[in-house]
Amino acid sequence: MVWDLLSCSCTASWTAHTRDIVGLAVLPGDEALVSADDLMLKVWDVASRACTAVLHREADERFTAVAGLSGMRVVSMSCGNDSMPRAPRIWDLRTRSCTAVLQGDIYRRVSCMAITPDERYMVSAADVVRVWDLGTCMQVAQLPFVSVPSGPVALTPCGQYAVSVHADASLAVWRMSPPWDLVATIPHAAYGSITAALAVTPG
């Protein structure tokens, strides 16, 4: 569903998948979005509500997350049928082909990631918070915390800080530049119940 936030009304909806959706990304320009279930990625024209492309997984693979880039590109996370995580990949949606595979260590399934506004870095959360350089396609930092991430991770609108949720229900705030340090923590008692999603407002 597409929602108008000013009128609080649904402006478009369609049946996109027959399986549970694991990721949704609006591409820069707001003209297209990508939805993902574990078997495929689908590209949608928001105005016409038409599916313009379908990218299928490999036979032994399941998609777990997706994030949008400019130039009709997306980054996908996936795991094998044995639940072992695979390296992140960048896809060209026009040619429906993988154009890059990011290099780094992943030991647990990734279900959430975020990309800085300048598209220089991507941050993901699994056993630790990881930072990836999208230009060099290399992992550039691991941000360990006292407890492991529990899934959600988000970036501040300026892209200078990342916020991650951890198994002890605390929030950790990280600097998105060297030395990639922890700059603040928010204990669970400060905001209440377990966090399943995360967003950061401007200002």
CYANA upper distance limits for C-alpha pairs under 8 A (distance plus 0.5 A):
  1 MET  CA     10 CYS  CA      7.13
  1 MET  CA     11 THR  CA      8.06
  1 MET  CA     12 ALA  CA      6.11
  1 MET  CA     13 SER  CA      4.73
  1 MET  CA     14 TRP  CA      7.34
  2 VAL  CA     10 CYS  CA      6.22
  2 VAL  CA     11 THR  CA      6.07
  2 VAL  CA     12 ALA  CA      5.52
  2 VAL  CA     13 SER  CA      6.77
  3 TRP  CA      8 CYS  CA      7.11
  3 TRP  CA      9 SER  CA      6.12
  3 TRP  CA     10 CYS  CA      4.84
  3 TRP  CA     11 THR  CA      6.04
  3 TRP  CA     12 ALA  CA      7.73
  4 ASP  CA      8 CYS  CA      6.01
  4 ASP  CA      9 SER  CA      5.90
  4 ASP  CA     10 CYS  CA      6.71
  4 ASP  CA     11 THR  CA      6.88
  5 LEU  CA      9 SER  CA      7.61
 12 ALA  CA     49 ARG  CA      8.10
 13 SER  CA     49 ARG  CA      8.46
 14 TRP  CA     49 ARG  CA      7.87
 16 ALA  CA     35 SER  CA      8.20
 16 ALA  CA     42 LYS  CA      8.43
 17 HIS  CA     21 ILE  CA      7.62
 17 HIS  CA     37 ASP  CA      7.62
 19 ARG  CA     37 ASP  CA      6.68
 19 ARG  CA     38 ASP  CA      8.22
 20 ASP  CA     37 ASP  CA      6.33
 20 ASP  CA     38 ASP  CA      8.22
 21 ILE  CA     35 SER  CA      7.44
 21 ILE  CA     36 ALA  CA      6.08
 21 ILE  CA     37 ASP  CA      4.94
 21 ILE  CA     38 ASP  CA      7.98
 22 VAL  CA     35 SER  CA      8.39
 22 VAL  CA     36 ALA  CA      6.20
 22 VAL  CA     37 ASP  CA      5.66
 22 VAL  CA     38 ASP  CA      7.26
 22 VAL  CA     63 PHE  CA      8.05
 22 VAL  CA     64 THR  CA      6.25
 22 VAL  CA     65 ALA  CA      6.40
 22 VAL  CA    111 SER  CA      8.10
 23 GLY  CA     35 SER  CA      6.31
 23 GLY  CA     36 ALA  CA      5.56
 23 GLY  CA     37 ASP  CA      7.45
 23 GLY  CA     64 THR  CA      7.55
 23 GLY  CA     65 ALA  CA      5.38
 23 GLY  CA     66 VAL  CA      5.80
 23 GLY  CA     67 ALA  CA      8.28
 24 LEU  CA     33 LEU  CA      7.71
 24 LEU  CA     34 VAL  CA      6.19
 24 LEU  CA     35 SER  CA      5.00
 24 LEU  CA     36 ALA  CA      6.84
 24 LEU  CA     65 ALA  CA      8.40
 24 LEU  CA     66 VAL  CA      6.93
 24 LEU  CA     67 ALA  CA      7.75
 25 ALA  CA     33 LEU  CA      6.07
 25 ALA  CA     34 VAL  CA      5.69
 25 ALA  CA     35 SER  CA      7.07
 25 ALA  CA     66 VAL  CA      6.97
 25 ALA  CA     67 ALA  CA      5.74
 25 ALA  CA     68 GLY  CA      5.77
 26 VAL  CA     30 ASP  CA      6.62
 26 VAL  CA     31 GLU  CA      8.50
 26 VAL  CA     32 ALA  CA      6.78
 26 VAL  CA     33 LEU  CA      4.82
 26 VAL  CA     34 VAL  CA      6.97
 26 VAL  CA     67 ALA  CA      8.50
 26 VAL  CA     68 GLY  CA      6.67
 27 LEU  CA     31 GLU  CA      7.55
 27 LEU  CA     32 ALA  CA      6.16
 27 LEU  CA     33 LEU  CA      6.01
 27 LEU  CA     34 VAL  CA      7.98
 27 LEU  CA     68 GLY  CA      5.52
 27 LEU  CA     69 LEU  CA      6.59
 27 LEU  CA     70 SER  CA      6.97
 27 LEU  CA     72 MET  CA      7.48
 27 LEU  CA     73 ARG  CA      8.45
 28 PRO  CA     68 GLY  CA      7.84
 28 PRO  CA     69 LEU  CA      7.16
 28 PRO  CA     70 SER  CA      5.96
 30 ASP  CA     46 VAL  CA      8.23
 31 GLU  CA     45 ASP  CA      6.69
 31 GLU  CA     46 VAL  CA      6.05
 31 GLU  CA     47 ALA  CA      7.56
 32 ALA  CA     43 VAL  CA      7.38
 32 ALA  CA     44 TRP  CA      5.91
 32 ALA  CA     45 ASP  CA      5.24
 32 ALA  CA     46 VAL  CA      5.83
 33 LEU  CA     43 VAL  CA      6.36
 33 LEU  CA     44 TRP  CA      5.82
 33 LEU  CA     45 ASP  CA      7.40
 33 LEU  CA     46 VAL  CA      7.42
 34 VAL  CA     41 LEU  CA      7.14
 34 VAL  CA     42 LYS  CA      6.01
 34 VAL  CA     43 VAL  CA      5.07
 34 VAL  CA     44 TRP  CA      6.72
 34 VAL  CA     66 VAL  CA      8.36
 34 VAL  CA     68 GLY  CA      8.07
 35 SER  CA     41 LEU  CA      6.26
 35 SER  CA     42 LYS  CA      5.81
 35 SER  CA     43 VAL  CA      7.18
 35 SER  CA     44 TRP  CA      8.49
 35 SER  CA     66 VAL  CA      8.28
 36 ALA  CA     40 MET  CA      6.34
 36 ALA  CA     41 LEU  CA      4.94
 36 ALA  CA     42 LYS  CA      6.81
 36 ALA  CA     63 PHE  CA      7.58
 36 ALA  CA     64 THR  CA      8.43
 36 ALA  CA     65 ALA  CA      7.74
 36 ALA  CA     66 VAL  CA      7.43
 37 ASP  CA     41 LEU  CA      7.17
 37 ASP  CA     63 PHE  CA      6.99
 37 ASP  CA     64 THR  CA      8.01
 38 ASP  CA     57 ARG  CA      8.49
 38 ASP  CA     62 ARG  CA      5.09
 38 ASP  CA     63 PHE  CA      4.85
 38 ASP  CA     64 THR  CA      6.70
 39 LEU  CA     56 HIS  CA      6.84
 39 LEU  CA     57 ARG  CA      6.08
 39 LEU  CA     61 GLU  CA      8.21
 39 LEU  CA     62 ARG  CA      6.24
 39 LEU  CA     63 PHE  CA      6.82
 40 MET  CA     54 VAL  CA      7.29
 40 MET  CA     55 LEU  CA      6.06
 40 MET  CA     56 HIS  CA      4.98
 40 MET  CA     57 ARG  CA      6.13
 40 MET  CA     63 PHE  CA      7.61
 41 LEU  CA     54 VAL  CA      6.21
 41 LEU  CA     55 LEU  CA      5.48
 41 LEU  CA     56 HIS  CA      6.96
 42 LYS  CA     51 CYS  CA      7.20
 42 LYS  CA     52 THR  CA      8.18
 42 LYS  CA     53 ALA  CA      6.39
 42 LYS  CA     54 VAL  CA      5.11
 42 LYS  CA     55 LEU  CA      6.92
 43 VAL  CA     51 CYS  CA      6.14
 43 VAL  CA     52 THR  CA      6.06
 43 VAL  CA     53 ALA  CA      5.61
 43 VAL  CA     54 VAL  CA      6.88
 43 VAL  CA     93 LEU  CA      8.15
 44 TRP  CA     49 ARG  CA      6.72
 44 TRP  CA     50 ALA  CA      6.13
 44 TRP  CA     51 CYS  CA      4.97
 44 TRP  CA     52 THR  CA      6.20
 44 TRP  CA     53 ALA  CA      7.94
 45 ASP  CA     49 ARG  CA      5.81
 45 ASP  CA     50 ALA  CA      5.91
 45 ASP  CA     51 CYS  CA      6.92
 45 ASP  CA     52 THR  CA      7.16
 46 VAL  CA     50 ALA  CA      7.93
 53 ALA  CA     93 LEU  CA      7.70
 53 ALA  CA     94 ARG  CA      8.44
 53 ALA  CA     96 ARG  CA      7.92
 54 VAL  CA     96 ARG  CA      8.14
 55 LEU  CA     96 ARG  CA      6.69
 57 ARG  CA     61 GLU  CA      6.41
 57 ARG  CA     62 ARG  CA      7.11
 57 ARG  CA     63 PHE  CA      7.65
 58 GLU  CA     62 ARG  CA      8.41
 60 ASP  CA     80 GLY  CA      6.03
 60 ASP  CA     81 ASN  CA      5.94
 61 GLU  CA     78 SER  CA      7.12
 61 GLU  CA     79 CYS  CA      6.19
 61 GLU  CA     80 GLY  CA      4.88
 61 GLU  CA     81 ASN  CA      6.27
 62 ARG  CA     78 SER  CA      5.88
 62 ARG  CA     79 CYS  CA      5.88
 62 ARG  CA     80 GLY  CA      6.52
 62 ARG  CA     81 ASN  CA      7.26
 63 PHE  CA     76 SER  CA      7.52
 63 PHE  CA     77 MET  CA      6.44
 63 PHE  CA     78 SER  CA      4.62
 63 PHE  CA     79 CYS  CA      7.02
 64 THR  CA     76 SER  CA      8.09
 64 THR  CA     77 MET  CA      5.97
 64 THR  CA     78 SER  CA      5.40
 64 THR  CA     79 CYS  CA      7.50
 64 THR  CA    109 ARG  CA      8.09
 64 THR  CA    110 VAL  CA      7.09
 64 THR  CA    111 SER  CA      5.78
 65 ALA  CA     76 SER  CA      6.28
 65 ALA  CA     77 MET  CA      5.52
 65 ALA  CA     78 SER  CA      7.41
 65 ALA  CA    110 VAL  CA      7.53
 65 ALA  CA    111 SER  CA      5.58
 65 ALA  CA    112 CYS  CA      6.49
 65 ALA  CA    113 MET  CA      7.79
 66 VAL  CA     74 VAL  CA      7.25
 66 VAL  CA     75 VAL  CA      6.14
 66 VAL  CA     76 SER  CA      4.99
 66 VAL  CA     77 MET  CA      6.78
 66 VAL  CA    112 CYS  CA      8.43
 66 VAL  CA    113 MET  CA      8.06
 67 ALA  CA     74 VAL  CA      6.10
 67 ALA  CA     75 VAL  CA      5.75
 67 ALA  CA     76 SER  CA      7.13
 67 ALA  CA    113 MET  CA      7.43
 67 ALA  CA    114 ALA  CA      7.17
 67 ALA  CA    115 ILE  CA      7.77
 68 GLY  CA     72 MET  CA      8.45
 68 GLY  CA     73 ARG  CA      6.81
 68 GLY  CA     74 VAL  CA      4.96
 68 GLY  CA     75 VAL  CA      6.91
 68 GLY  CA    115 ILE  CA      8.49
 69 LEU  CA     73 ARG  CA      5.50
 69 LEU  CA     74 VAL  CA      5.74
 69 LEU  CA     75 VAL  CA      7.86
 69 LEU  CA    119 GLU  CA      7.61
 72 MET  CA     92 ASP  CA      6.82
 72 MET  CA     93 LEU  CA      6.00
 72 MET  CA     94 ARG  CA      7.21
 73 ARG  CA     90 ILE  CA      7.33
 73 ARG  CA     91 TRP  CA      5.92
 73 ARG  CA     92 ASP  CA      5.24
 73 ARG  CA     93 LEU  CA      6.05
 74 VAL  CA     90 ILE  CA      6.18
 74 VAL  CA     91 TRP  CA      5.83
 74 VAL  CA     92 ASP  CA      7.48
 74 VAL  CA     93 LEU  CA      7.89
 75 VAL  CA     88 PRO  CA      7.15
 75 VAL  CA     89 ARG  CA      5.99
 75 VAL  CA     90 ILE  CA      4.96
 75 VAL  CA     91 TRP  CA      6.79
 76 SER  CA     88 PRO  CA      6.16
 76 SER  CA     89 ARG  CA      5.90
 76 SER  CA     90 ILE  CA      7.03
 76 SER  CA     91 TRP  CA      8.19
 77 MET  CA     85 PRO  CA      8.48
 77 MET  CA     86 ARG  CA      7.47
 77 MET  CA     87 ALA  CA      7.45
 77 MET  CA     88 PRO  CA      5.42
 77 MET  CA     89 ARG  CA      7.35
 77 MET  CA    110 VAL  CA      7.04
 77 MET  CA    111 SER  CA      7.94
 78 SER  CA     85 PRO  CA      6.55
 78 SER  CA     86 ARG  CA      5.93
 78 SER  CA     87 ALA  CA      7.89
 78 SER  CA     88 PRO  CA      7.66
 78 SER  CA    109 ARG  CA      7.97
 78 SER  CA    110 VAL  CA      7.94
 79 CYS  CA     83 SER  CA      5.90
 79 CYS  CA     84 MET  CA      5.78
 79 CYS  CA     85 PRO  CA      4.48
 79 CYS  CA     86 ARG  CA      5.45
 79 CYS  CA    109 ARG  CA      6.98
 80 GLY  CA     84 MET  CA      5.85
 80 GLY  CA     85 PRO  CA      6.80
 80 GLY  CA     86 ARG  CA      7.30
 83 SER  CA    109 ARG  CA      7.57
 84 MET  CA    107 TYR  CA      7.76
 84 MET  CA    108 ARG  CA      7.32
 84 MET  CA    109 ARG  CA      7.30
 85 PRO  CA    106 ILE  CA      6.90
 85 PRO  CA    107 TYR  CA      6.96
 85 PRO  CA    108 ARG  CA      6.42
 85 PRO  CA    109 ARG  CA      5.59
 85 PRO  CA    110 VAL  CA      7.82
 86 ARG  CA    106 ILE  CA      7.95
 87 ALA  CA    101 VAL  CA      7.03
 87 ALA  CA    102 LEU  CA      6.52
 87 ALA  CA    103 GLN  CA      7.24
 87 ALA  CA    104 GLY  CA      7.78
 87 ALA  CA    105 ASP  CA      8.48
 87 ALA  CA    106 ILE  CA      7.76
 88 PRO  CA    101 VAL  CA      6.49
 88 PRO  CA    102 LEU  CA      5.87
 88 PRO  CA    103 GLN  CA      8.41
 89 ARG  CA     98 CYS  CA      7.16
 89 ARG  CA     99 THR  CA      8.12
 89 ARG  CA    100 ALA  CA      6.24
 89 ARG  CA    101 VAL  CA      5.01
 89 ARG  CA    102 LEU  CA      6.55
 90 ILE  CA     98 CYS  CA      6.29
 90 ILE  CA     99 THR  CA      6.23
 90 ILE  CA    100 ALA  CA      5.65
 90 ILE  CA    101 VAL  CA      6.92
 90 ILE  CA    102 LEU  CA      8.41
 91 TRP  CA     96 ARG  CA      7.27
 91 TRP  CA     97 SER  CA      6.13
 91 TRP  CA     98 CYS  CA      4.86
 91 TRP  CA     99 THR  CA      6.13
 91 TRP  CA    100 ALA  CA      7.81
 92 ASP  CA     96 ARG  CA      6.05
 92 ASP  CA     97 SER  CA      5.99
 92 ASP  CA     98 CYS  CA      6.77
 92 ASP  CA     99 THR  CA      6.95
 93 LEU  CA     97 SER  CA      7.45
100 ALA  CA    137 CYS  CA      7.81
101 VAL  CA    137 CYS  CA      7.33
102 LEU  CA    132 TRP  CA      8.20
102 LEU  CA    134 LEU  CA      8.22
102 LEU  CA    137 CYS  CA      4.99
102 LEU  CA    138 MET  CA      6.14
102 LEU  CA    139 GLN  CA      7.85
103 GLN  CA    137 CYS  CA      6.57
103 GLN  CA    138 MET  CA      5.33
103 GLN  CA    139 GLN  CA      6.61
104 GLY  CA    138 MET  CA      6.75
104 GLY  CA    139 GLN  CA      5.52
105 ASP  CA    139 GLN  CA      8.30
106 ILE  CA    126 ALA  CA      8.16
106 ILE  CA    127 ASP  CA      8.43
107 TYR  CA    126 ALA  CA      8.06
107 TYR  CA    127 ASP  CA      7.22
108 ARG  CA    126 ALA  CA      5.96
108 ARG  CA    127 ASP  CA      6.37
109 ARG  CA    126 ALA  CA      6.71
110 VAL  CA    124 SER  CA      7.37
110 VAL  CA    125 ALA  CA      6.69
110 VAL  CA    126 ALA  CA      5.80
110 VAL  CA    151 GLY  CA      8.08
111 SER  CA    125 ALA  CA      8.19
111 SER  CA    126 ALA  CA      8.35
111 SER  CA    151 GLY  CA      6.97
111 SER  CA    152 PRO  CA      8.49
112 CYS  CA    124 SER  CA      6.60
112 CYS  CA    125 ALA  CA      6.93
112 CYS  CA    151 GLY  CA      6.59
112 CYS  CA    152 PRO  CA      6.28
112 CYS  CA    153 VAL  CA      6.85
113 MET  CA    122 MET  CA      7.41
113 MET  CA    123 VAL  CA      6.02
113 MET  CA    124 SER  CA      4.80
113 MET  CA    125 ALA  CA      7.24
113 MET  CA    152 PRO  CA      8.32
113 MET  CA    153 VAL  CA      6.79
113 MET  CA    154 ALA  CA      7.87
114 ALA  CA    122 MET  CA      6.14
114 ALA  CA    123 VAL  CA      5.89
114 ALA  CA    124 SER  CA      7.16
114 ALA  CA    153 VAL  CA      7.46
114 ALA  CA    154 ALA  CA      6.42
114 ALA  CA    155 LEU  CA      7.04
115 ILE  CA    119 GLU  CA      6.44
115 ILE  CA    120 ARG  CA      8.21
115 ILE  CA    121 TYR  CA      6.40
115 ILE  CA    122 MET  CA      4.84
115 ILE  CA    123 VAL  CA      6.89
115 ILE  CA    155 LEU  CA      7.99
116 THR  CA    120 ARG  CA      6.88
116 THR  CA    121 TYR  CA      6.11
116 THR  CA    122 MET  CA      6.83
116 THR  CA    155 LEU  CA      7.38
116 THR  CA    158 CYS  CA      8.28
116 THR  CA    159 GLY  CA      5.37
117 PRO  CA    157 PRO  CA      7.76
117 PRO  CA    158 CYS  CA      7.50
117 PRO  CA    159 GLY  CA      6.50
118 ASP  CA    159 GLY  CA      8.37
119 GLU  CA    134 LEU  CA      7.55
120 ARG  CA    133 ASP  CA      6.45
120 ARG  CA    134 LEU  CA      6.01
120 ARG  CA    135 GLY  CA      6.89
121 TYR  CA    131 VAL  CA      7.08
121 TYR  CA    132 TRP  CA      5.92
121 TYR  CA    133 ASP  CA      5.23
121 TYR  CA    134 LEU  CA      6.04
122 MET  CA    131 VAL  CA      6.23
122 MET  CA    132 TRP  CA      5.55
122 MET  CA    133 ASP  CA      7.13
122 MET  CA    134 LEU  CA      7.30
123 VAL  CA    129 VAL  CA      7.44
123 VAL  CA    130 ARG  CA      6.09
123 VAL  CA    131 VAL  CA      5.03
123 VAL  CA    132 TRP  CA      6.75
123 VAL  CA    153 VAL  CA      8.15
123 VAL  CA    162 ALA  CA      8.17
124 SER  CA    129 VAL  CA      6.21
124 SER  CA    130 ARG  CA      5.79
124 SER  CA    131 VAL  CA      7.12
124 SER  CA    153 VAL  CA      7.37
125 ALA  CA    129 VAL  CA      4.87
125 ALA  CA    130 ARG  CA      6.74
125 ALA  CA    149 PRO  CA      6.52
125 ALA  CA    150 SER  CA      8.24
125 ALA  CA    151 GLY  CA      6.54
125 ALA  CA    152 PRO  CA      7.71
125 ALA  CA    153 VAL  CA      6.96
125 ALA  CA    164 SER  CA      7.97
126 ALA  CA    148 VAL  CA      7.98
126 ALA  CA    149 PRO  CA      6.43
126 ALA  CA    150 SER  CA      7.81
126 ALA  CA    151 GLY  CA      7.19
127 ASP  CA    148 VAL  CA      6.03
127 ASP  CA    149 PRO  CA      6.70
128 VAL  CA    142 GLN  CA      7.00
128 VAL  CA    143 LEU  CA      6.56
128 VAL  CA    144 PRO  CA      5.80
128 VAL  CA    145 PHE  CA      7.78
128 VAL  CA    148 VAL  CA      6.50
128 VAL  CA    149 PRO  CA      6.61
129 VAL  CA    142 GLN  CA      6.31
129 VAL  CA    143 LEU  CA      5.50
129 VAL  CA    144 PRO  CA      7.03
129 VAL  CA    149 PRO  CA      7.46
129 VAL  CA    164 SER  CA      8.05
130 ARG  CA    139 GLN  CA      7.64
130 ARG  CA    140 VAL  CA      8.32
130 ARG  CA    141 ALA  CA      6.27
130 ARG  CA    142 GLN  CA      5.09
130 ARG  CA    143 LEU  CA      6.64
131 VAL  CA    139 GLN  CA      6.37
131 VAL  CA    140 VAL  CA      6.26
131 VAL  CA    141 ALA  CA      5.57
131 VAL  CA    142 GLN  CA      6.93
132 TRP  CA    137 CYS  CA      7.31
132 TRP  CA    138 MET  CA      6.21
132 TRP  CA    139 GLN  CA      4.72
132 TRP  CA    140 VAL  CA      6.06
132 TRP  CA    141 ALA  CA      7.67
133 ASP  CA    137 CYS  CA      5.97
133 ASP  CA    138 MET  CA      5.91
133 ASP  CA    139 GLN  CA      6.60
133 ASP  CA    140 VAL  CA      6.82
134 LEU  CA    138 MET  CA      7.61
141 ALA  CA    180 TRP  CA      7.54
143 LEU  CA    174 TRP  CA      8.32
143 LEU  CA    180 TRP  CA      7.65
143 LEU  CA    181 ASP  CA      7.92
143 LEU  CA    182 LEU  CA      8.32
144 PRO  CA    148 VAL  CA      8.10
145 PHE  CA    172 ALA  CA      8.43
147 SER  CA    166 HIS  CA      6.48
147 SER  CA    167 ALA  CA      6.31
147 SER  CA    168 ASP  CA      6.85
148 VAL  CA    166 HIS  CA      6.01
148 VAL  CA    167 ALA  CA      6.16
149 PRO  CA    164 SER  CA      7.20
149 PRO  CA    165 VAL  CA      6.16
149 PRO  CA    166 HIS  CA      4.48
149 PRO  CA    167 ALA  CA      6.28
150 SER  CA    165 VAL  CA      6.31
150 SER  CA    166 HIS  CA      5.26
150 SER  CA    167 ALA  CA      5.53
150 SER  CA    169 ALA  CA      8.49
151 GLY  CA    164 SER  CA      8.26
151 GLY  CA    165 VAL  CA      7.07
151 GLY  CA    166 HIS  CA      7.97
151 GLY  CA    196 ALA  CA      7.99
152 PRO  CA    164 SER  CA      6.59
152 PRO  CA    165 VAL  CA      6.21
152 PRO  CA    195 THR  CA      8.27
152 PRO  CA    196 ALA  CA      6.96
152 PRO  CA    197 ALA  CA      5.99
152 PRO  CA    198 LEU  CA      6.44
153 VAL  CA    162 ALA  CA      7.55
153 VAL  CA    163 VAL  CA      6.13
153 VAL  CA    164 SER  CA      4.91
153 VAL  CA    165 VAL  CA      6.99
153 VAL  CA    197 ALA  CA      8.47
153 VAL  CA    198 LEU  CA      6.98
154 ALA  CA    162 ALA  CA      6.20
154 ALA  CA    163 VAL  CA      5.77
154 ALA  CA    164 SER  CA      7.09
154 ALA  CA    198 LEU  CA      6.60
154 ALA  CA    199 ALA  CA      6.45
154 ALA  CA    200 VAL  CA      7.42
155 LEU  CA    159 GLY  CA      6.20
155 LEU  CA    160 GLN  CA      8.06
155 LEU  CA    161 TYR  CA      6.35
155 LEU  CA    162 ALA  CA      4.89
155 LEU  CA    163 VAL  CA      6.63
155 LEU  CA    199 ALA  CA      8.21
155 LEU  CA    200 VAL  CA      7.30
156 THR  CA    160 GLN  CA      7.03
156 THR  CA    161 TYR  CA      6.07
156 THR  CA    162 ALA  CA      6.79
156 THR  CA    163 VAL  CA      8.21
156 THR  CA    200 VAL  CA      6.01
156 THR  CA    201 THR  CA      7.69
156 THR  CA    202 PRO  CA      7.67
157 PRO  CA    200 VAL  CA      7.55
157 PRO  CA    201 THR  CA      7.54
157 PRO  CA    202 PRO  CA      6.25
158 CYS  CA    202 PRO  CA      8.42
159 GLY  CA    176 MET  CA      7.67
160 GLN  CA    175 ARG  CA      6.68
160 GLN  CA    176 MET  CA      5.59
160 GLN  CA    177 SER  CA      7.73
161 TYR  CA    173 VAL  CA      7.04
161 TYR  CA    174 TRP  CA      5.88
161 TYR  CA    175 ARG  CA      5.22
161 TYR  CA    176 MET  CA      5.58
162 ALA  CA    173 VAL  CA      6.16
162 ALA  CA    174 TRP  CA      5.58
162 ALA  CA    175 ARG  CA      7.09
162 ALA  CA    176 MET  CA      6.98
163 VAL  CA    171 LEU  CA      7.10
163 VAL  CA    172 ALA  CA      6.04
163 VAL  CA    173 VAL  CA      5.07
163 VAL  CA    174 TRP  CA      6.86
164 SER  CA    171 LEU  CA      6.12
164 SER  CA    172 ALA  CA      5.78
164 SER  CA    173 VAL  CA      7.18
165 VAL  CA    169 ALA  CA      6.76
165 VAL  CA    170 SER  CA      6.50
165 VAL  CA    171 LEU  CA      5.26
165 VAL  CA    172 ALA  CA      7.07
165 VAL  CA    195 THR  CA      7.58
166 HIS  CA    170 SER  CA      6.06
166 HIS  CA    171 LEU  CA      6.86
166 HIS  CA    172 ALA  CA      8.14
168 ASP  CA    188 HIS  CA      7.83
169 ALA  CA    187 PRO  CA      7.76
169 ALA  CA    188 HIS  CA      5.67
169 ALA  CA    193 SER  CA      8.34
169 ALA  CA    194 ILE  CA      6.39
169 ALA  CA    195 THR  CA      7.57
170 SER  CA    185 THR  CA      7.46
170 SER  CA    186 ILE  CA      6.14
170 SER  CA    187 PRO  CA      5.05
170 SER  CA    188 HIS  CA      5.20
171 LEU  CA    185 THR  CA      6.07
171 LEU  CA    186 ILE  CA      5.45
171 LEU  CA    187 PRO  CA      7.00
171 LEU  CA    188 HIS  CA      7.97
172 ALA  CA    182 LEU  CA      7.53
172 ALA  CA    183 VAL  CA      8.40
172 ALA  CA    184 ALA  CA      6.56
172 ALA  CA    185 THR  CA      5.07
172 ALA  CA    186 ILE  CA      7.01
173 VAL  CA    182 LEU  CA      6.43
173 VAL  CA    183 VAL  CA      6.20
173 VAL  CA    184 ALA  CA      5.58
173 VAL  CA    185 THR  CA      6.58
174 TRP  CA    180 TRP  CA      6.97
174 TRP  CA    181 ASP  CA      6.21
174 TRP  CA    182 LEU  CA      5.07
174 TRP  CA    183 VAL  CA      6.13
174 TRP  CA    184 ALA  CA      7.79
175 ARG  CA    179 PRO  CA      8.15
175 ARG  CA    180 TRP  CA      5.49
175 ARG  CA    181 ASP  CA      5.98
175 ARG  CA    182 LEU  CA      6.95
175 ARG  CA    183 VAL  CA      7.06
176 MET  CA    180 TRP  CA      6.14
186 ILE  CA    190 ALA  CA      7.11
187 PRO  CA    191 TYR  CA      8.20
188 HIS  CA    192 GLY  CA      6.45
188 HIS  CA    193 SER  CA      7.92
